[in-house]
Every structure is written in C-alpha cells, then in structure tokens.
Amino acid sequence: MEFLVKSARPETLKTATLIIPVGEGGKLAATAKAVDAASGGAIAALLKRGDLAGKPGQTLLVHGVANLKAERVLLVGTGKDAELSDRQLRKLIAAVYGVLKTLGGSDALLALQDVQVKGRDAYGKARLIVESLADAGYQFDRFKSQKATPGALKKITLITDKADTAAVERATREARAIAIGMALTKDLGNLPPNICHPSYLAEQAKELGKAHKNLKVEILDEKKLQTLGAGAFLAVGQGSEQPPRMIVMQYNGGKKGEKPHALVGKGITFDTGGISIKPAANMDEMKYDMGGAASVFGTLRAVLELQLPINLVCLLACAENMPSGGATRPGDIVTTMSGQTVEILNTDAEGRLVLCDTLTYAERFKPQSVIDIATLTGACIVALGSNVSGLMGNDDELVNQILAAGRQADDRAWQLPLYDEYQEQLDSPFADIANIGGPKAGTITAGCFLSRFTKSYKWAHLDIAGTAWISGGKDKGATGRPVPLLTQYLLDRVQA
C-alpha cells in the first residue's frame, strides 16, 4: 500500500473514494462542510433523511455525488465526543478499510484532518491512522492452495492542513516502517514450527545482513555456546533434533564508538514444555513462543527501513523445547554463562534459561540499555489479559521511557514490582537459584530470575505472553506487538 500526504481542498481532487467524517446527529466539521457545499448540499440532505446516525465507525457509501470529482463518497461516523480515544480511532479506521477493500477503486482520499484524538497532535493521529491501515491489509496465505485475491486499493492519500504537512509526512514514513516490521514479525510467528526452527531464523538473519551493509550478523552454534559456557541455553535445546542458535545482529547507524542499545528476544520456536509437558489443548499455539525474537526481527526491520542514526544490537535466543531421552529433567542443575548455577525444577520454564545466558552475553557490547522481550509466563495473561504487556526493570528511567513509548505508540505496557521479597521464592537448597518460584506471582519471579543476570547495565523485561498473538478462532494469529512500542522507544532515543 502506498501512502501519500497532500495539502489541498478534497472537494477539488479526483479520486475513486473520498472519505469524510460525520459527527453524531449529522454534524459536519469544516472540511466536510466544504465538500457538502461543493455538492450543493447533497450530503447534508442525505444526513437529514437519517441514513447515517454518525456513531463511531458507522459508514455510508454514496455514489455519484453531484459536482464532486470523487467517484464515491464514504461518510464515516465519529460520534458525539469532541475527541476520539485511540481505540475509537482504530475502530473507525478498521471500518473505513473494511469498506475500501470491497470497492473497485485503486485509490482513496482520507480527509480526517478535522477529527480530534485525545492527547495526539497531527503527527500522532496520522501515525496511528497509517499504521492501522497498513496493518489491516496484512494477510498470511502462504500455505493455502487458494490465495487471497489482491484488492484493487493501491494508494491512500491523507489530506492535511498545510502547517501540518511535514509532521504528517514524517508520521506516514515512520508508520509505514513500523507496519513493515509488524508484518515480518507476524510472518515469522505464523509460520509452522516444522519450517520456522532456530536454523531457519538464523538463515533469515543472514539474508537480512546480506541486504544491508550496516548490519553485521553472527550465528553462535552449539560448539560456540559450549565454549562460552552457556549451560542453561544448551540445556533447553538438548531434547530436540533442531540445534539451538544464538543470533547476533549488530546495526551500526550511529556514531562510531557510540554505545549501542540492545534488544534480546526469546526465540523458542516450539515449546512442548519438555519433560514437564504441556496439556495437548492449544499446544499448536506454542509455535508463537518465539514471539519475542520475532518482534526483535520486526523492530530491526523498521530501524533498517528508516535508517535510524543509532547503534543497535539484537540478540535472539533460539531453541526448540522437546521431550526425549536426551532432554533436560526436572532436578537437573546447570551452570550458566555467568557462572551461577540453576536447579531446573520445571522444564517448561525454559525461556528464562535461554535468556539468562543471552543477557550475560549482552554485557560484552557495553550497552546503554537492554530490553528483553519474551512470551514468558501464562501468569502475565492472568494478571493483565491480552491488552497490555508486563514490564519490569532495574532502572526507573528506562522503565518510564518504555512506558512513555508504549503510550505514544498505543502499544502499552504496565509495570510490575521487582521487590527483594519475591527473590526469596527462587531459593534452592542445591544450587544458586531455582528456575521457578512457585505458583504465586509467576510473572514477577520470572523477572526476578532474569534480574540476577543483568546487574551490569540498565535493563527492562517485557512479558508479551498475552499480547504477541490472538488465541483460537478465525482471527488466530500473531499480532506484531510490541514492534510499535520498541520502535517508538528507539525513535525517542534518536530524538532525545
């Protein structure tokens, strides 16, 4: 989809479809009034007949409106409130796209400059609009014999006030990059685990490195991990025929010698639970247990698209957790790259085992900040549902920066505590630390576990177990989150 920005009077422009807002009760703002005046009052006459109540997301498609160059006009309700919420705007855009994709026109003009959104300026509103439109067009039909029929719509132009043109153009460019990153994240997540295994992800990283000169890619195989002493990482993959891989991608877009930011993604390409095997119901969705790694891939793709002036290290901890005669057992004790020993009480708490060694490996890059992203705990879904991601960290400034980025991107997180009292739940009589802390506060104790390996830098942990994919039903699939949040965080560091 191509997105353009234009400062012009929409009633004078030729297009297949012109979209204008209508408030509840048929209220028209300035732009819509100008379109109505050009049509000789035809739109107002339609509204008087009660064909559109103007409730948020309601639509009315009108063909052949007199004196307009648009072939059709799509009226979309904006409700009675002076300002829309982010959620209302997304629903409105979804309704618009739902109509546009059924039409034969190849282009559309979106004249929503008079619509106000709470807490958002022209940039913020346009970012949300373009990202929502681009994401709405995502399809995954790679394995279907009958492919989806490509829609006729190829171009959408955002009409804006002249003073806002530069800001809306920037928003459009950044939203498009984020949507590209989200699409990659969704593709990787939606792939079946017989295709998307650790070696496949490593190959994808190599291909990305070949396409971008300022991206260096290194793959650490079992021998290299063994040399590094990554005993926890290796323990997770030892029950699978698919070998584990740590993927290291270094993007150098900033000043030479400038300390990088680091993103660490959990990449369990399929999680049976190992010997502590999961129930059979919905186990197919455990292909999404690499959602953290997929989101790091997607964020890096957005950064590459924008060529951000920043240095970034992306570390992907990739393994497959399977039960077999060679699999790790409950009660096994392993030595991590940091030298700390871990008693594995539950082999289904494997994400923290690959992450702890990867977080230790991150130290060598002397990062400004480290954010790990992981579909780590079902407890996070119990606590927060599927609307926001769980957030913990060892640095208040970093945590607040992530929270702010989530609000700006409408990809929110919620902070959970990392009090010392929770650390005691990880005590082991046989090793330095146990890999689970019992049934209470499971998300927090998982964060406490990771915090033991992050003492040398500013660190935050995002638990995306509830936000990385939609479970069950016809809408099942990866969401592409938290690519918007992570990209916004990096954009904020560039602009700081």
C-alpha positions in Angstrom: 0.0 0.0 0.0 1.3 3.4 -0.9 0.6 6.4 1.4 0.8 10.0 0.2 0.3 13.3 2.0 -1.3 16.3 0.4 -2.5 19.8 1.5 -5.5 20.5 -0.8 -9.2 21.0 -0.8 -10.6 17.5 -1.1 -13.7 18.6 -3.0 -11.4 19.6 -5.9 -9.5 16.3 -6.2 -10.2 13.4 -8.4 -10.3 10.1 -6.6 -12.1 6.8 -6.6 -13.3 7.3 -3.0 -13.3 10.4 -0.7 -13.7 9.7 3.0 -15.1 12.4 5.2 -16.1 12.4 8.9 -19.6 12.9 10.2 -20.4 13.6 13.9 -23.4 12.2 15.7 -26.5 14.0 14.7 -25.2 14.7 11.3 -22.7 17.4 12.4 -20.1 18.3 9.8 -16.8 19.9 10.6 -15.1 22.5 8.3 -13.7 20.1 5.7 -16.9 18.1 5.4 -18.9 21.4 5.2 -16.8 22.5 2.2 -17.4 19.1 0.5 -21.1 19.4 1.2 -21.2 23.0 -0.2 -19.5 21.9 -3.4 -22.1 19.1 -3.7 -24.9 21.6 -3.5 -26.0 20.3 -0.1 -26.4 16.7 -1.3 -24.5 15.3 1.7 -26.5 17.3 4.3 -29.7 16.2 2.5 -28.7 12.5 3.0 -28.0 13.0 6.6 -31.3 14.7 7.2 -33.0 11.6 5.9 -31.3 9.7 8.8 -29.2 7.4 6.6 -26.2 7.8 9.0 -26.5 8.4 12.7 -22.8 9.3 13.0 -21.9 6.9 15.7 -18.2 6.0 15.8 -17.3 3.6 13.0 -20.7 3.8 11.2 -20.3 4.1 7.4 -22.4 5.2 4.5 -21.2 4.8 0.9 -22.6 7.3 -1.6 -22.1 7.1 -5.4 -22.2 9.9 -7.9 -22.4 12.9 -5.6 -23.0 15.9 -7.9 -20.2 18.5 -8.6 -17.5 16.4 -6.9 -14.6 14.8 -8.7 -14.7 11.8 -6.4 -16.5 8.8 -7.9 -17.9 7.9 -4.5 -18.0 9.4 -1.0 -17.6 7.3 2.1 -19.1 9.0 5.2 -17.8 7.7 8.5 -19.3 8.4 11.9 -17.1 10.0 14.6 -19.6 10.1 17.4 -20.7 12.9 19.7 -17.5 13.4 21.7 -15.2 16.3 20.8 -12.2 14.0 20.8 -11.8 10.3 20.0 -9.8 7.9 22.0 -7.0 5.9 20.4 -9.3 2.8 20.4 -12.2 4.7 18.8 -9.9 5.9 16.1 -8.6 2.4 15.4 -12.2 1.1 15.2 -13.1 4.0 12.8 -10.1 3.2 10.6 -10.9 -0.5 10.6 -14.5 0.3 9.5 -13.2 2.5 6.7 -10.7 -0.1 5.5 -13.5 -2.8 5.7 -15.4 -0.8 3.1 -12.5 0.2 0.9 -11.2 -3.3 0.4 -14.6 -4.3 -1.1 -14.6 -1.5 -3.7 -13.1 -1.4 -7.2 -11.3 1.9 -6.8 -7.5 1.9 -6.7 -7.1 5.0 -4.6 -8.8 6.9 -1.8 -8.6 10.3 -0.2 -8.8 10.4 3.6 -10.0 13.8 4.8 -9.9 13.4 8.5 -7.8 16.4 9.4 -10.7 17.9 11.5 -11.1 14.8 13.6 -9.5 15.3 17.1 -7.9 12.5 19.1 -7.2 12.8 22.8 -3.6 13.6 23.6 -2.5 13.4 19.9 -1.3 16.2 17.6 -1.4 15.9 13.8 1.7 13.6 13.8 0.4 11.3 16.4 -3.0 11.0 14.8 -1.5 10.4 11.3 0.9 7.8 12.7 -2.0 5.8 14.2 -4.1 6.1 11.1 -1.4 4.9 8.7 -0.2 2.2 10.9 -3.8 0.9 11.4 -4.5 1.0 7.6 -1.2 -0.8 6.7 -1.7 -3.4 9.4 -5.3 -4.0 8.4 -4.1 -5.1 4.9 -1.9 -7.9 6.3 -2.7 -11.4 5.1 -0.9 -14.8 5.6 -1.9 -17.3 3.0 1.5 -18.8 2.2 0.2 -22.4 2.8 -3.3 -22.0 1.3 -3.9 -23.5 -2.1 -6.4 -20.7 -2.8 -4.6 -17.4 -2.4 -6.4 -14.3 -1.3 -7.5 -12.1 -4.2 -5.4 -8.9 -4.2 -7.6 -5.9 -3.5 -7.9 -3.0 -6.0 -6.9 -0.4 -3.5 -3.2 0.6 -4.0 -2.9 4.2 -2.8 -4.3 6.2 0.1 -3.7 10.0 0.3 -4.0 11.8 3.6 -5.4 15.3 3.3 -3.8 17.6 5.9 -3.5 21.3 6.7 -0.5 23.0 5.1 1.0 23.7 8.5 1.0 20.0 9.4 2.3 18.6 6.2 5.9 18.0 7.3 4.7 16.3 10.6 2.2 14.1 8.8 4.8 13.1 6.2 7.1 12.1 8.9 4.3 10.2 10.7 3.5 8.4 7.4 7.1 7.4 6.8 7.6 6.0 10.3 4.2 4.3 10.4 4.9 2.5 7.2 8.2 1.3 8.5 6.6 0.0 11.7 3.9 -1.7 9.6 6.6 -3.4 7.6 8.3 -4.6 10.8 5.0 -5.8 12.2 4.3 -7.8 9.0 7.7 -9.5 9.3 7.0 -10.3 13.0 3.6 -11.7 12.1 5.0 -13.8 9.2 7.7 -15.4 11.4 5.2 -16.0 14.2 2.5 -17.5 11.9 5.0 -19.9 10.2 4.6 -23.6 11.3 7.3 -24.9 13.6 8.4 -27.6 11.1 9.7 -24.7 9.0 10.4 -21.9 11.5 13.1 -23.5 13.7 16.3 -22.0 15.1 18.3 -22.7 11.9 15.6 -21.1 9.8 15.7 -17.9 11.9 19.5 -17.9 11.6 19.1 -18.1 7.8 16.6 -15.2 7.8 19.1 -13.1 9.8 21.9 -13.9 7.3 19.6 -12.8 4.4 18.8 -9.6 6.2 22.6 -9.0 6.7 23.3 -9.5 3.0 20.7 -6.9 2.1 22.1 -4.2 4.5 25.7 -3.2 4.5 25.5 -1.6 8.0 24.1 -4.8 9.6 26.6 -7.4 10.8 25.3 -10.9 11.6 26.9 -13.7 13.6 25.4 -17.1 14.4 26.6 -18.9 17.5 26.1 -22.7 17.2 26.3 -25.4 19.9 30.1 -25.5 19.8 30.4 -21.8 20.3 27.7 -21.8 23.0 29.5 -24.6 24.8 32.8 -22.7 24.6 31.1 -19.7 26.1 29.8 -21.8 29.0 26.1 -21.3 28.1 24.9 -24.3 30.0 21.4 -23.0 30.6 20.9 -22.2 27.0 22.1 -25.5 25.8 20.0 -27.4 28.3 16.8 -26.2 26.7 17.6 -27.5 23.2 19.2 -30.8 24.1 16.0 -32.7 23.8 15.4 -31.6 20.2 16.8 -32.7 16.9 16.8 -29.0 15.9 20.0 -27.4 17.2 19.9 -24.2 19.2 21.2 -20.9 17.9 22.1 -17.6 19.4 21.7 -15.0 16.6 23.7 -11.8 16.9 22.8 -8.8 14.7 24.6 -5.5 15.0 23.2 -2.5 13.3 25.6 0.4 13.1 23.7 3.5 12.1 25.0 5.8 14.8 28.3 7.4 15.6 31.4 5.1 15.6 32.1 4.1 19.2 28.8 5.1 20.5 27.4 2.6 22.9 24.5 0.6 21.5 21.1 -0.1 22.7 20.3 -3.9 22.9 17.2 -5.9 22.3 17.1 -9.5 23.4 14.3 -11.8 22.1 13.2 -15.2 23.4 13.0 -17.5 20.4 11.6 -20.8 21.5 10.3 -21.9 18.1 8.2 -24.6 19.6 7.5 -25.3 23.3 6.1 -28.6 24.4 7.2 -27.9 27.9 9.8 -30.6 27.7 9.6 -33.3 30.3 7.2 -31.1 32.2 5.0 -31.4 29.2 2.1 -29.1 28.5 -1.6 -30.2 28.0 -2.5 -31.1 24.4 -5.2 -28.4 24.1 -4.0 -25.4 22.1 -0.4 -26.7 22.1 -0.2 -25.8 18.4 0.0 -22.1 19.6 3.3 -22.8 21.2 4.8 -22.0 17.8 4.3 -18.4 19.0 6.8 -18.9 21.8 9.3 -17.2 19.6 7.3 -14.0 19.6 10.0 -12.1 21.4 12.6 -13.0 18.8 10.1 -12.2 16.0 9.4 -8.8 17.5 13.1 -8.0 17.6 13.4 -9.0 14.0 10.5 -6.8 13.2 11.8 -3.8 15.1 15.2 -4.2 13.4 13.4 -4.3 10.1 11.7 -1.0 10.9 15.0 0.5 12.0 16.6 -0.6 8.7 13.7 0.9 6.7 14.2 4.2 8.5 18.0 4.0 8.7 17.9 5.4 12.2 21.1 7.1 13.3 21.6 4.7 16.2 23.7 1.7 17.1 21.6 -1.4 18.0 22.5 -4.9 19.0 19.8 -7.6 18.5 20.3 -10.9 20.3 17.9 -13.8 19.6 17.9 -16.8 21.9 16.6 -19.6 19.7 15.9 -23.2 20.6 13.2 -25.8 20.5 11.9 -27.4 23.7 11.1 -31.0 23.2 10.8 -34.2 25.4 13.2 -37.0 24.6 15.6 -39.4 26.1 18.2 -36.7 26.0 16.0 -33.9 27.3 16.7 -31.9 30.5 15.0 -33.4 33.5 13.4 -31.7 36.5 16.0 -31.7 39.2 18.9 -31.2 36.8 21.4 -28.5 37.7 23.2 -26.4 35.0 25.9 -23.8 35.1 25.1 -20.5 33.3 27.4 -18.4 31.3 27.6 -16.0 34.3 28.9 -18.9 36.5 25.7 -19.0 38.5 24.1 -22.5 38.9 20.4 -23.2 38.3 18.3 -26.0 39.6 15.7 -26.8 36.9 12.5 -27.6 38.8 10.3 -27.3 35.7 11.5 -27.7 32.2 8.5 -25.6 30.9 10.2 -22.6 32.5 12.7 -22.7 29.7 12.5 -19.2 28.2 14.4 -17.7 31.2 17.1 -20.3 30.7 18.0 -19.3 27.2 17.5 -15.6 28.1 19.8 -15.6 31.1 22.8 -16.7 29.1 21.9 -14.3 26.3 21.6 -11.4 28.8 25.1 -12.3 30.1 26.4 -12.3 26.5 24.9 -8.8 26.1 27.4 -7.4 28.6 30.3 -7.6 26.1 28.6 -4.8 24.0 28.6 -2.4 26.9 25.1 -1.4 26.0 23.3 1.9 27.0 20.2 -0.1 27.7 19.0 -3.7 27.3 15.3 -4.7 26.8 14.4 -8.4 26.7 11.1 -9.4 25.1 9.6 -12.8 25.8 6.4 -14.7 25.8 7.5 -15.8 29.2 4.6 -16.6 31.6 1.0 -17.6 31.5 0.7 -15.7 34.8 1.1 -12.4 32.9 -2.1 -13.2 30.9 -3.9 -13.9 34.2 -2.7 -10.6 35.6 -3.0 -8.3 32.6 -5.0 -10.1 30.0 -4.2 -9.5 26.3 -4.3 -5.7 26.2 -1.0 -4.7 27.8 2.4 -6.2 28.2 4.0 -6.8 31.6 7.1 -4.6 32.3 9.8 -4.9 35.0 13.3 -3.4 35.2 16.2 -2.4 37.3 16.3 1.3 36.2 13.3 3.6 36.8 14.3 6.0 34.0 14.4 3.1 31.4 11.1 1.8 32.7 9.5 5.2 32.4 10.9 5.6 28.9 9.3 2.3 27.8 6.0 3.2 29.4 6.0 6.5 27.6 6.9 4.9 24.3 4.0 2.4 24.8 1.6 5.3 25.3 2.8 7.2 22.2 2.6 4.0 20.1 -0.7 2.8 21.5 1.1 -0.4 22.4 1.1 -0.1 26.1 2.9 -1.8 29.0 2.2 -1.9 32.7 4.9 -2.0 35.3 5.0 -4.8 37.9 7.3 -4.7 41.0 10.6 -6.4 41.4 10.8 -6.3 45.2 13.5 -8.3 47.1 10.8 -10.3 48.9 10.0 -12.0 45.6 13.6 -13.1 45.1 13.4 -15.4 48.1 10.9 -17.6 46.2 13.8 -18.6 43.9 15.9 -20.0 46.7 17.2 -23.5 46.0 18.8 -25.9 48.6 21.1 -27.4 45.9 22.0 -24.5 43.5 22.4 -20.8 43.5 18.9 -20.3 42.1 15.8 -22.3 41.1 14.2 -21.7 37.7 10.7 -21.3 39.2 9.4 -19.6 42.3 6.2 -21.5 42.9 2.6 -20.6 42.0 2.5 -17.1 43.4 3.5 -14.0 41.3 4.9 -16.2 38.5 5.5 -13.2 36.2 7.4 -11.3 38.8 9.5 -14.2 39.9 10.4 -14.8 36.3 11.6 -11.2 36.1 13.5 -11.7 39.4 15.3 -14.7 37.8 16.4 -12.6 34.8 17.4 -9.7 37.1 20.1 -11.9 38.5 21.9 -11.7 35.2 21.5 -8.0 34.4 23.4 -6.2 37.2 26.0 -4.6 35.0 23.6 -2.5 32.8 20.2 -0.8 32.6 17.7 -3.5 31.9 14.0 -3.9 31.4 11.9 -7.0 30.7 8.7 -7.1 28.6 6.5 -10.1 29.1 4.4 -10.4 25.9 2.7 -13.7 26.6 -0.7 -12.0 26.4 -0.1 -9.6 23.6 2.1 -11.5 21.0 -0.7 -13.4 19.4 -4.5 -13.8 19.3 -5.6 -17.2 20.5 -8.2 -19.5 18.9 -10.9 -18.9 16.4 -10.8 -17.5 12.9 -8.7 -14.5 14.0 -5.9 -16.6 15.5 -2.5 -15.3 14.6 0.5 -13.2 15.6 -0.3 -9.5 16.4 3.1 -7.9 15.5 3.4 -6.5 19.0 5.4 -5.0 20.6 7.1 -3.7 17.4 5.4 -0.3 17.7 6.5 0.2 21.3 10.1 -0.9 20.7 10.4 1.2 17.5 9.0 4.2 19.4 11.5 3.7 22.2 14.3 3.8 19.6 12.8 6.8 17.8 12.7 8.6 21.2 16.4 7.8 21.8 17.3 9.4 18.5 15.3 12.5 19.2 16.4 12.9 22.8 
